[in-house]
Amino acid sequence: MKPWWRRCSGTWLLGPTFSEMPTTRRTARILVLDEADRILLFLTHWDRRIAPPRWLTPGGGVDEGESTHDAAIRELFEETGQWVRDLGEPVWRQVLPLPTGHSFDQTDATYYLWRTTCFAPSNANWMPDEFDDILDTRWFTPAELATSSEHLDDENVRELVQRLGSATGPFTI
């Protein structure tokens, strides 16, 4: 790919080629825990089926001009049907590489914690592609999660749940 040019203080500067620049997808994720400390996960396909389905937390991309907090509230509503006004401060953030073949090189994920009573997620607000991408939803107990042989996303949800315990606020990984 050809190098790109940008204008800086009236001067055109040569930048690295696009192939040298990592592309990052900003995401907002929600750790949904019920009264029994079970975590809600979604079994989803990778974009364009580039890897086997995996379980991951609800959430998705941050739209242009949107805060991660607002994106988390929107994604929670779209993916579960649950509306909240405030999720508080983020509890975790990480940058993860994405598999070869994905349209982005990495994801910059910001996590929020929402404690609630158990509910059945609704697909009433899913985007059209989510009807194809989301295969199942399930509440996992910490013990089920720790011993499950099912494929989990690289977001380290097992370690997250262990560290969360019964915390109600920020924690560190």
Beta strands, then each sheet from edge to edge (+ up, - down):
strand 1: 3-8
strand 2: 11-17
strand 3: 24-33
strand 4: 39-44
strand 5: 54-56
strand 6: 59-61
strand 7: 92-97
strand 8: 106-115
strand 9: 134-140
sheet 1: 1+ 2-
sheet 2: 6+ 3- 8- 7+
sheet 3: 5+ 4- 9+
end
